[in-house]
Amino acid sequence: MAANPTTNQQTPIDDGKPLATLNRGGDRQLRIRWREFKGYHFLDLREWARRDEQSPYWPVKGRGITVKAHELADVAKALGEALELSR
């Protein structure tokens, strides 16, 4: 396990069920995961980045959001509308 060169912290575990990983250019990714924390399930959308090709990916502070399970239907509806608007 690699350590963060700034803090010497170990590489974070990217847990949960992977749903998608989207390349955002350069050394950045948008990772979408179905996760659980203390018995609560949620969708996790988070940007991960690395300094260079030899470095591990790290979640970018302040560049993520969680969606609670009971919010998913409304978010899916809004995303569907956004998809239609983008065409």
Residue pairs with C-beta under 8 A, 6 or more apart in sequence:
1 10
1 11
2 10
2 11
2 55
2 56
3 9
3 10
3 11
4 10
4 11
4 58
5 51
5 55
11 56
11 58
12 58
12 59
14 31
14 33
14 48
14 57
15 33
15 35
16 33
16 34
16 35
16 36
16 44
17 33
17 34
17 35
18 31
18 32
18 33
19 32
19 33
19 34
19 43
20 30
20 31
20 32
21 29
21 30
21 31
21 32
22 29
22 30
22 31
22 32
23 29
24 30
24 47
26 49
27 49
27 50
27 51
27 52
27 53
27 55
27 57
28 47
28 48
28 49
28 60
29 47
29 48
29 49
29 57
30 45
30 46
30 47
30 48
31 44
31 45
31 46
31 47
31 48
32 43
32 44
32 45
33 43
33 44
33 46
34 41
34 42
34 43
34 44
35 41
35 42
35 43
35 44
35 66
36 42
40 68
40 69
41 69
42 66
42 67
42 68
42 69
43 66
43 67
43 69
43 72
43 75
44 64
44 65
44 66
45 64
45 65
45 66
45 67
46 59
46 60
46 63
46 64
46 65
47 59
47 60
47 63
47 64
48 57
48 58
48 59
48 60
49 57
49 58
49 60
50 56
50 57
50 58
67 75
